[in-house]
Amino acid sequence: MSTLKSQLYELCLTFIQNRIENIEYSLQQARQASNDDTKSSAGDKYETTREMMQQEMDRNNKLLYEAGQQKIALQQVEKAEGNSIVKNGSLVITSEGSFYISISAGELNVEGDKFFAISQASPIGRVLIGKEKGDSFKFNGKNYLIKTVM
């Protein structure tokens, strides 16, 4: 894996690890709030609060699962070999921007250059997969030319 791709990979890994830590912290807070809530004479209020905490924990559990799936997907990228055809793990430099096909992590900056970490399942990711250097395509009204595939 090239140095640039390694840096992008590490930024994506940091992104997903921070996301997992934040979700786990939210789950811990919701559990603690639920356990600390003692039943008072206002029984309906207690039950409503418990239900809201349970919904919050369910939502966070779902987010944690999705983040875990993203981490697994990212680990598959690490093992991907370089290729001239765009696939998962490719770094694609186009006339309109640079895309690292891995996980949806948004904008990443490496040494002052801007890259977008996108999933192969994202709308532009689906367009890019299978293309190669020199191919052009139109996306959201813009014309793109693929300059480099790493």
C-alpha positions in Angstrom: 0.0 0.0 0.0 1.4 3.4 -0.9 2.3 5.9 1.8 -0.6 8.2 0.8 -3.0 5.3 0.9 -1.6 4.2 4.2 -2.1 7.6 5.6 -5.7 7.7 4.3 -6.3 4.2 5.8 -5.0 5.4 9.2 -7.3 8.4 9.1 -10.3 6.2 8.3 -9.3 3.8 11.1 -9.0 6.7 13.6 -12.4 8.0 12.4 -14.2 4.7 13.0 -12.4 4.1 16.3 -13.5 7.5 17.6 -17.0 6.8 16.4 -17.1 3.5 18.2 -15.7 5.1 21.4 -18.4 7.9 21.3 -21.2 5.4 20.8 -19.9 3.2 23.6 -19.7 6.3 25.9 -23.3 7.2 25.0 -24.5 3.7 25.7 -22.7 3.8 29.1 -24.3 7.1 29.9 -27.8 5.8 28.9 -27.3 2.6 31.0 -26.2 4.7 34.0 -29.1 7.1 33.7 -31.5 4.2 33.4 -30.0 2.5 36.5 -29.9 5.7 38.5 -33.5 6.5 37.8 -35.4 5.5 40.9 -39.1 4.9 40.9 -41.0 7.7 42.4 -44.7 8.3 43.2 -45.0 9.6 39.6 -45.0 6.1 38.1 -45.9 7.2 34.6 -43.0 9.6 34.4 -40.7 6.9 35.6 -41.9 4.4 32.9 -41.7 7.1 30.2 -38.1 7.9 31.2 -37.2 4.2 31.3 -38.7 3.7 27.8 -36.9 6.7 26.4 -33.6 5.4 27.8 -34.3 2.0 26.4 -34.9 3.5 22.9 -31.7 5.5 23.2 -29.8 2.3 24.1 -31.4 0.4 21.2 -30.5 3.2 18.8 -26.9 3.3 20.1 -26.6 -0.5 19.9 -27.7 -0.3 16.2 -25.1 2.5 15.6 -22.4 0.4 17.3 -23.2 -2.6 15.1 -23.0 -0.4 12.0 -19.7 1.0 13.1 -18.4 -2.5 13.7 -19.4 -3.4 10.2 -17.6 -0.4 8.9 -14.5 -1.4 10.8 -14.7 -4.9 9.2 -15.1 -3.3 5.8 -12.1 -1.1 6.4 -10.0 -4.1 7.4 -10.8 -5.6 4.0 -9.5 -2.5 2.3 -6.2 -2.9 4.1 -5.7 -6.3 2.4 -6.7 -5.0 -1.1 -3.9 -5.1 -3.7 -3.3 -2.2 -6.0 -4.9 -2.4 -9.4 -5.5 -0.1 -12.4 -9.3 -0.8 -12.2 -11.2 1.1 -9.5 -12.3 -1.2 -6.7 -12.6 -1.2 -2.9 -9.3 0.2 -1.5 -8.5 2.3 -4.6 -7.4 5.9 -4.5 -8.9 7.7 -7.4 -7.7 11.1 -8.6 -10.2 12.8 -10.9 -10.5 16.2 -12.5 -13.1 17.1 -9.8 -11.6 15.6 -6.7 -9.8 12.7 -5.1 -11.6 9.7 -3.6 -10.4 6.9 -1.4 -12.8 4.0 -1.7 -13.1 2.5 1.7 -15.7 3.7 4.2 -17.8 6.8 4.4 -15.7 9.0 6.5 -16.1 12.3 4.7 -13.3 14.7 4.0 -9.8 13.8 4.9 -6.7 16.0 4.7 -3.2 14.7 4.1 -0.4 17.3 3.9 -2.8 20.0 2.8 -4.5 17.9 0.1 -8.2 17.1 0.3 -9.5 13.5 -0.2 -13.0 12.1 0.3 -13.3 8.7 1.9 -16.3 7.1 0.4 -17.9 3.7 0.5 -18.2 1.6 -2.7 -21.9 1.5 -2.0 -22.2 5.3 -2.0 -23.7 6.9 -5.2 -20.4 8.1 -6.5 -18.7 4.9 -5.3 -21.0 2.8 -7.4 -20.2 5.0 -10.4 -16.4 4.7 -9.9 -16.2 0.9 -9.3 -14.9 -0.8 -12.4 -13.6 2.4 -14.1 -10.0 3.0 -15.0 -7.5 5.8 -15.7 -8.7 7.8 -18.7 -12.4 7.0 -18.2 -14.8 9.8 -17.9 -18.3 10.0 -16.3 -20.9 12.5 -15.3 -22.2 12.7 -11.7 -24.5 15.3 -10.3 -24.2 17.5 -13.4 -20.4 17.5 -13.3 -18.1 15.8 -15.8 -15.2 13.8 -14.2 -12.1 12.5 -15.8 -10.1 9.8 -14.0 -6.5 10.9 -14.0 -5.0 8.2 -11.7 -6.0 5.0 -10.0 -3.8 3.7 -7.2 
